[in-house]
């Protein structure tokens, strides 16, 4: 299984390479631009640096947290945050912080990879629930949240999915028709993206 911490470091290094800015500089720019909350910083980064949802979310996550070692300098200082306590966003941001706290913190990168794949499909709304994030168009098409300390569960509202070793079909009448569990961002592959697309298209 791929190392989730290494995956996050790679993601952040790639963001720095594409933007020509360090993560701390990106966050400082967002704060200077008036982005106070987590969701505001994420939106600001998407708009001004053309980052994908998952990349912008990953950067915003470190607004008040120590950065991992990205090489080329001291990484241990927390990136600058807005002066509003923890600087967390309302709803979704707070739920995500609670869901991926403690031993599940490494799964945040996996969650973000799923969201990034979904974002590539088109527009949708997110709704924070107690134990997961709901992804909706006209209706819910997916659910994402930690299932265990080592796996994120992705619920899919897509009928007639072909049998697959990674896919668990659920009884009718539930929140989703099927679920799959993943433990690394590398598992957000063509197969999972295909299932997400089926669900996304069906919810339009």
Phi and psi in degrees as a GROMACS rama.xvg file:
@    title "Ramachandran Plot"
@    xaxis  label "Phi"
@    yaxis  label "Psi"
@TYPE xy
-65.2163  148.262  UNK-2
-76.3436  114.766  UNK-3
-61.0146  -35.638  UNK-4
-63.7157  -43.2596  UNK-5
-62.5952  -36.9095  UNK-6
-64.2005  -40.1349  UNK-7
-65.7519  -43.9399  UNK-8
-59.613  -43.6748  UNK-9
-62.1575  -43.1286  UNK-10
-59.8286  -46.9041  UNK-11
-66.7948  -38.6969  UNK-12
-63.228  -40.503  UNK-13
-64.5239  -37.7752  UNK-14
-63.0411  -44.1442  UNK-15
-62.5935  -40.7244  UNK-16
-65.7911  -39.9837  UNK-17
-72.2694  -37.4125  UNK-18
-91.8058  -20.1996  UNK-19
73.9629  14.2223  UNK-20
-124.49  148.346  UNK-21
-74.274  163.885  UNK-22
-61.0719  -41.282  UNK-23
-62.0112  -39.6943  UNK-24
-67.3606  -38.7142  UNK-25
-61.7016  -43.9182  UNK-26
-68.7635  -38.7435  UNK-27
-62.1631  -38.8106  UNK-28
-65.5803  -40.0259  UNK-29
-64.1483  -43.2358  UNK-30
-63.4501  -43.8673  UNK-31
-62.5554  -28.755  UNK-32
-81.7021  1.73077  UNK-33
95.1048  6.96097  UNK-34
-79.4384  113.261  UNK-35
-99.8317  -49.6472  UNK-36
-92.4161  165.54  UNK-37
-53.5133  -49.7765  UNK-38
-66.1986  -32.0103  UNK-39
-70.023  -42.8723  UNK-40
-62.1347  -42.5652  UNK-41
-61.2218  -47.3308  UNK-42
-63.1147  -38.8391  UNK-43
-64.0913  -42.6575  UNK-44
-66.7183  -37.471  UNK-45
-63.4985  -43.7361  UNK-46
-71.7356  -45.1948  UNK-47
-91.8011  -25.7015  UNK-48
-116.674  4.47483  UNK-49
56.9146  33.6784  UNK-50
-76.4619  150.07  UNK-51
-69.3247  165.411  UNK-52
-55.9379  -49.0528  UNK-53
-63.8348  -40.6601  UNK-54
-67.0513  -44.6833  UNK-55
-63.0694  -38.2104  UNK-56
-66.3899  -39.5982  UNK-57
-63.8804  -40.9155  UNK-58
-66.6288  -47.9219  UNK-59
-61.6702  -29.3999  UNK-60
-59.0428  -30.3946  UNK-61
-93.5388  18.848  UNK-62
-61.0313  -33.2007  UNK-63
-131.898  25.803  UNK-64
-126.706  150.868  UNK-65
-61.5349  135.513  UNK-66
-77.2964  146.033  UNK-67
-67.333  166.378  UNK-68
-72.1537  109.611  UNK-69
-101.362  2.49435  UNK-70
80.4718  159.571  UNK-71
75.4189  19.0776  UNK-72
156.699  172.502  UNK-73
-73.3544  122.545  UNK-74
-101.204  -3.29402  UNK-75
-77.4579  -22.1016  UNK-76
-71.7433  143.922  UNK-77
-68.2309  143.854  UNK-78
-68.3769  153.357  UNK-79
-63.7663  138.814  UNK-80
-123.452  160.733  UNK-81
-68.8454  158.932  UNK-82
-88.6127  58.589  UNK-83
-132.032  61.6309  UNK-84
67.062  -125.243  UNK-85
-76.9741  -15.9199  UNK-86
73.4948  18.6903  UNK-87
-80.6399  152.544  UNK-88
-79.5162  168.545  UNK-89
-83.2578  155.794  UNK-90
64.9172  -101.616  UNK-91
-58.2582  -48.1542  UNK-92
-60.2747  -42.7872  UNK-93
-66.5713  -41.3196  UNK-94
-64.2158  -43.6438  UNK-95
-61.2805  -42.7255  UNK-96
-61.1022  -39.1732  UNK-97
-71.7083  -40.6666  UNK-98
-64.6303  -38.9949  UNK-99
-109.579  41.9607  UNK-100
-91.7099  161.741  UNK-101
58.444  -129.633  UNK-102
-67.5398  -11.5658  UNK-103
-96.411  2.86411  UNK-104
-58.2183  -35.6018  UNK-105
-66.6162  -17.4729  UNK-106
-79.9278  -8.25058  UNK-107
-60.7994  -37.5731  UNK-108
-65.9985  -33.0698  UNK-109
-68.8347  -45.9343  UNK-110
-55.9192  -47.3814  UNK-111
-63.2741  -34.7049  UNK-112
-65.22  -39.2185  UNK-113
-64.7824  -44.3345  UNK-114
-64.2931  -37.2773  UNK-115
-64.1594  -41.1312  UNK-116
-64.9004  -40.7228  UNK-117
-66.9896  -39.4096  UNK-118
-60.5278  -32.799  UNK-119
-67.6371  -17.0352  UNK-120
-80.0919  -23.9644  UNK-121
141.864  -167.641  UNK-122
-80.3886  146.789  UNK-123
-163.392  167.414  UNK-124
-104.688  152.075  UNK-125
-116.053  140.243  UNK-126
-129.749  124.858  UNK-127
-78.8941  128.879  UNK-128
-114.518  177.721  UNK-129
-66.5701  -36.2044  UNK-130
-122.4  3.40672  UNK-131
-163.355  172.061  UNK-132
-110.569  127.853  UNK-133
-92.8921  132.422  UNK-134
-107.166  124.938  UNK-135
-133.438  142.467  UNK-136
-110.531  -114.406  UNK-137
-70.2667  -26.5087  UNK-138
-145.302  170.011  UNK-139
-64.9062  132.489  UNK-140
-114.491  -17.1231  UNK-141
-158.184  160.054  UNK-142
-132.399  140.506  UNK-143
-135.316  129.146  UNK-144
-174.352  163.893  UNK-145
-70.6556  134.866  UNK-146
-97.6551  -39.1828  UNK-147
-140.313  -177.765  UNK-148
-72.2688  -7.36928  UNK-149
-120.696  -5.15204  UNK-150
-141.151  142.217  UNK-151
-98.9677  138.124  UNK-152
-103.306  134.334  UNK-153
-115.01  115.075  UNK-154
-90.0249  140.372  UNK-155
-126.938  128.99  UNK-156
-100.756  81.6197  UNK-157
-145.71  122.391  UNK-158
-81.7369  154.645  UNK-159
60.3324  35.0763  UNK-160
-69.9776  139.533  UNK-161
-67.457  144.778  UNK-162
-55.7932  140.558  UNK-163
-152.485  146.761  UNK-164
-61.3527  -27.8505  UNK-165
-88.5998  -6.631  UNK-166
-107.627  131.796  UNK-167
-112.167  114.675  UNK-168
-81.2105  132.926  UNK-169
-101.723  158.255  UNK-170
-62.5952  151.951  UNK-171
-60.1399  151.923  UNK-172
92.9032  -0.937575  UNK-173
-89.4005  -173.458  UNK-174
-69.4395  -29.7212  UNK-175
-140.765  157.727  UNK-176
-83.1683  -24.7612  UNK-177
-155.499  160.108  UNK-178
-137.633  158.143  UNK-179
-141.62  150.817  UNK-180
-119.495  139.643  UNK-181
-135.157  151.286  UNK-182
-117.678  -0.640706  UNK-183
-151.906  157.209  UNK-184
-63.1062  -25.8339  UNK-185
-64.8175  -20.8802  UNK-186
-82.2626  -4.42888  UNK-187
-83.2554  75.6467  UNK-188
-107.787  -168.174  UNK-189
-62.0659  -34.5316  UNK-190
-64.6146  -52.0929  UNK-191
-64.8224  -40.765  UNK-192
-62.175  -36.7053  UNK-193
-63.5018  -41.5141  UNK-194
-64.2814  -42.5176  UNK-195
-60.3111  -41.0507  UNK-196
-64.3719  -41.2351  UNK-197
-59.0596  -45.1495  UNK-198
-67.407  -42.3439  UNK-199
-61.0242  -47.9904  UNK-200
-62.8411  -37.7789  UNK-201
-70.414  -21.3972  UNK-202
-93.4066  0.0024353  UNK-203
